Amino acid sequence: MSYHADIDIDLANRDDILNLIQHIPAQLNINGKQSKHNSGVYIQPIPINPVTGIASIDYKEADKRSYFKLDFLNMHVYKHIHDNEHYEKLLADKPPWEKLLDPNFVNEIVHISNYYEQLKNMKPDSIIRMAMFISAIRPSKKHLLGKEWKEIEKTIWDKPKNGEYYYKKSHSIAYAQLIVIHMNIVNETY
C-alpha cells in the first residue's frame, strides 16, 4: 500500500535547514540510473548506499515501504521578503494582473515565466484563476488551456483516472499565492 508520504517545504535557502538536521538524501531512479533526488530527504533511518551516501532504495519504493520523505525546495522569492509585515503587505496588495500582458514582466515571475502566450490568452485576474491556470499547464489538464473559465472550473480539480500528473486545488492555490507575492515584489522594482 502506498501512502505518498511526503511534504514540500519552500525555503529561501534549503541548506539553512539541512545544515541543522541529520538527513539522508532520497534516491531518484530514472531508467535504471540512480542519482540523488533534487529536493527529497529522509530524517528517519532508511537503508543507505555506503558509496553514494544516498538512500539505497528509490523514493517511490521507499514510499511503498512507508518511509516519509521531506522535499526542501529552494524558492528564491523568499529572499526578497524583508519581514512578516512585508510578507503580509505583499500578500494583501492587489497584484498587477494587467502586467501579465507584458512578456518582460511575465519572464520574471516564478512558475509562469515560460507561459506568456497562454497567460496573454487566458488573462487570470484572481488567485483562484491563477491557481486554475497553473493547474491547467500540468500534463493531465493541458486540454483545458484556452477554454473559458466556467468550463475550466468544472473539471480542473478532478483527479485524472489515468494517473497523470496534476495539481490538487490546495497545491495550486498555494503556488498561486506565491505567484501573487512574486508579482508584487517584481512590481515594487519594475
N, C-alpha and C positions, 0 to 999 in steps of 0.2 A: 504494500500500500504506500503510495506517495503522499507526502504531507505538504510538499512545496514550502518547506520551512526556511524562508529567508526574508531578510528585511533590508531595504535600501535606505541608506543614510547619506544625505548630501552634506558635504563639508567644504569649506574654503580650501583646506589642505588636509587630505586624508592622513598624511604622515604624522600630523599632530596627535591623532588618536592612536595610530598604530605604534608609535614610539612609547605609548603609555601602557599598552596591554600585550600580554603574551597571545600570540595568534599563529595560526598555520594557514598559509595561502592555499586557496582552493585550486583544484586541478581542472583544466579545461582539456577535453579530448575531442579533437576535430579530425575525422578521417584517420583515426589511429595515431595521430601525432599529439603527444601530451605536452602541455605548456601550463604556465601559471595563469590562473584566471585574472582578468583585468582588475576586478574590484573585490572579489569574494574572499572571505577569510572565515576560519573557524576559531572560536575561542574556547572550544571544548576539545578534549583529546580525540584525535582521529588518526588513523594509520598514516605515517609519513614516509615518503620516499627518502632514504638517507642520503642519496646523491644530490637530489634537487632541492630538498627541504620543503617541498610542497606536499599536499595530501596525495596519498598513493592511489586514491580512487577518484574518478571523475565526479564533479559536483552533482550530476544527475543521478548517478548511482548512490552517492552519499545521501542525497535527498530521499531516495527509496529506503535507505537504511536509517532514516530519521535523524541524520546529522543536521544541525542548524547553522546555516550559512548567513553571514552578515556581508552586505555589499556596502563598502565605504567608497563613495563616489566623490571625485574632485569636482566641485562646482564653483568655477571662478567668479560667478556673480556675487557670491557672498563676500568676497574680498572688498567689494565696493560699498558694503553696508557698514556705516560708522558705529552704530549702537542700536539699542532696542527702539528708541524713538525714531531714528532714521528708518528702520525697518517698517515700523507701523505707518509712518508717513508714506513710504513707497508703496505699501500695500493698499492704503486708503485713497491715495491720489488717483484720479481718473487717468487711465493711460491714454496716450495719444494714438488712438485707434487709426486716425486718418494717416498717420505716418507709415502704416503698413502698406501704403501705396508707393512709398519711396524705397526703391531697391537698395540704396545705400544704408538706410536705417535698418531695414529687414536683415541685411547682411551682418549686422552687429548683434542680433538677438539670438540667444541660446535656443536650441531645439527647432527653430523655424527658419534659420538663415538660408537654407537650401530650397525653400518652398515659396519664393516670391511670387511666381506665376499663379500658384494655387491660392495664395493669400489675396492677391490682387483680384482674382475672380470671386472668391467667397466672402471677403471682407468681414472677418469676425469682428464683433463690436461689443463683446461682453466676455467675462471669464468663462461662462458656460459654453458660449460658441467657440472660444479659443480651445476649450477642453475637447469639444466635439471635433474641431479641426485637427488637433494633434492626434486624436484617436483615428481620424479618417486617413491620416498619412501612414498608418501602420498597414502591413501587408493584407490582413484579413478584411480591412474596411476601405481599401483604396477605391473600390467601386462606388463609394459614396461621394468622392471628391467631385465638386462642381454641381452637386444636387442642391435643391432648395433646403433651407434649414429645417422646415417642417418634415420633409422626407427623411433627412439625416437623423433627426431625433427619434424617429420611430424604431430604428434598429441599431443605432451606433453603439449602445451599451450591451447588446446581446452577445453572449459568448458564442464564438464560432463553433459549429458542430464538427468541423474537420481538424480541430486542434491548432489552427493557425494562430500566430502571434497577434495579440490585440492588447489594448489598454483598458483596464477596468475604469469605471467612472471616477472612483476616488483617486486613482493614479493620474488620470487625465486632468482632473481639477487641480491637484497639487502642482502638476507641471504648468498648467495654465496660470496659476498664481505666481509661480516663479517667472514665467514669461512676462507677466504684467509688471512685476518688480523690476525685471531687467529692462523692459521698455521705459519705465520711469527713470531708472538710473541713466540709461543712454540719453534720454531726453534732457536730463539735467545738464549734460555736456554737449549736446548735439546742436 
